[in-house]
Amino acid sequence: MLRRTAPAVSFTTSHMALMYKASRPLLGGDMTSSDLVKAAWDEMPIGNYHTSRKEVWAWLWKAKYELGIRNYYTHTKGRIIMNYVLYFFIGYCAYEYWYVLPFMLLTDKPPWYATRDHGAAYSKRKYGVDVWCADGKFVVPWIHINPPMLTMTVAELNGQ
């Protein structure tokens, strides 16, 4: 009988995936995806930035085929935390700018309290402090509505 000189199976990526794939996840097939992530939390890496590509692929395959975590956005702790942080960040941005952006899109100018004419009076009424520049460009120190045109001298800014 003749012997083979080449392997009977070529070890391509798909064959390796089939080799690692269990018939059901090791943590249990009846668990939900959030339960699988909670169970794998301790061995889950924080991120993949300072790891080699070999370690990254080893973890991804283990998460998919051994632990049953199919969602790519829950493979690292950093991605999971970022998903929750982004919800609050988007909510904060929507709360801060929900009235300014539609106004500027519809009228092509900022609201009345963000203009040079009314900025000083608005900041005095809302924040209780006077603005730094005389024409109302600075509502809060170092946060300017319009680019500064340096209408005041350094001596006037320092109060001399």
BAFI-34292 format. One line per 3 residues: number of its first residue (from 1); their letters; for each residue x, y, z of C-alpha. Coordinates in steps of 0.5 Angstrom, whole numbers, always signed. Each point is the difference from the previous one (the first is absolute). Layout:
// BAFI-34292
NUM) A) X,Y,Z  ...
END
This chain:
// BAFI-34292
1) MLR) +0,+0,+0  +3,+7,-2  +1,+5,+5
4) RTA) -2,+7,+0  +5,+6,-1  -5,+5,+1
7) PAV) -5,+1,+6  -7,-2,-2  -3,+6,+2
10) SFT) +3,+7,-1  -1,+5,+6  -3,+6,-2
13) TSH) -4,+5,+4  -6,-4,-1  +3,-6,+2
16) MAL) +3,+3,+6  -7,+3,+2  -3,-7,-1
19) MYK) +5,-3,+5  -1,+5,+5  -8,+0,-1
22) ASR) -3,-4,+6  -7,-3,-1  -3,+5,+5
25) PLL) +4,+5,+4  +3,-2,+6  -3,+5,+5
28) GGD) -7,-3,-3  -4,+1,-6  -7,+2,+4
31) MTS) +4,+7,+3  -2,+6,-3  +6,+5,-3
34) SDL) +0,+4,+6  +1,-6,+4  +5,-2,-4
37) VKA) +4,+6,+1  -1,+1,+7  +3,-7,+1
40) AWD) +6,+1,-5  +1,+7,+4  +6,-2,+4
43) EMP) +4,-3,-6  -2,+5,-5  +6,+5,-2
46) IGN) -1,+8,+1  +2,+1,-7  +4,-2,-6
49) YHT) +4,+6,-1  +7,-3,+3  -1,-7,-2
52) SRK) +3,-4,-5  -5,-2,-6  +1,-7,+2
55) EVW) -2,+1,+7  -6,+4,-3  -2,-5,-5
58) AWL) +0,-6,+6  -4,+4,+4  -5,+2,-5
61) WKA) -1,-8,-2  +0,-2,+7  -6,+5,+1
64) KYE) -4,-2,-6  +1,-7,+0  +2,-2,+7
67) LGI) -4,+5,+4  -6,+1,-5  +1,+8,+0
70) RNY) -2,+1,-7  -1,+8,+1  +6,+3,-3
73) YTH) -1,+6,+5  +0,-4,+6  +7,-3,-1
76) TKG) +4,+5,+5  -1,+4,+6  +1,+6,-3
79) RII) -5,-1,-6  -5,-2,+5  +1,+6,+4
82) MNY) +0,+5,-6  -6,-2,-2  -3,+2,+7
85) VLY) +4,+7,+0  -2,+1,-7  -8,+0,+2
88) FFI) +1,+5,+5  +5,+4,-4  -5,+1,-6
91) GYC) -6,+1,+5  +4,+6,+3  +2,+3,-7
94) AYE) -7,+0,-2  -2,+3,+7  +5,+5,-1
97) YWY) -1,+2,-7  -8,-2,-2  -2,+7,+0
100) VLP) +6,+4,-3  +1,-5,-7  -7,+0,-2
103) FML) +0,+8,+1  +7,+1,-4  -3,-5,-6
106) LTD) -6,+4,-1  +2,+7,+1  +7,+0,-2
109) KPP) +2,+4,+6  +2,-2,+8  -6,+1,+5
112) WYA) +0,+7,+3  +3,-1,+6  +7,-3,-4
115) TRD) +0,+7,-4  +5,+6,+2  -6,+4,+1
118) HGA) -3,-4,+6  +5,-4,+2  +3,+4,+6
121) AYS) -7,+2,+3  -2,-8,-1  +7,-2,+4
124) KRK) -1,+5,+5  -8,-2,+1  +2,-8,+0
127) YGV) +7,+0,+3  +0,+6,+4  +7,+2,-2
130) DVW) +2,+5,-5  +3,-2,-7  +7,+1,-1
133) CAD) +0,+3,-6  -4,+7,-1  -4,-2,-6
136) GKF) -3,-7,+3  +5,-5,-4  +2,-3,+7
139) VVP) -6,-3,+3  +4,-5,+5  +7,+2,+1
142) WIH) +4,-3,-6  -6,-3,-4  -1,+5,-5
145) INP) -7,+0,-5  +4,+4,-5  +7,+0,-2
148) PML) +3,+5,+4  +2,+7,-3  +4,+2,+5
151) TMT) -4,+7,+1  +3,+1,+7  +7,+1,+2
154) VAE) +4,-5,+5  +0,+6,+5  -8,+0,+0
157) LNG) +0,-7,+1  +4,+0,+6  -4,+5,+3
160) Q) +6,+5,+0
END
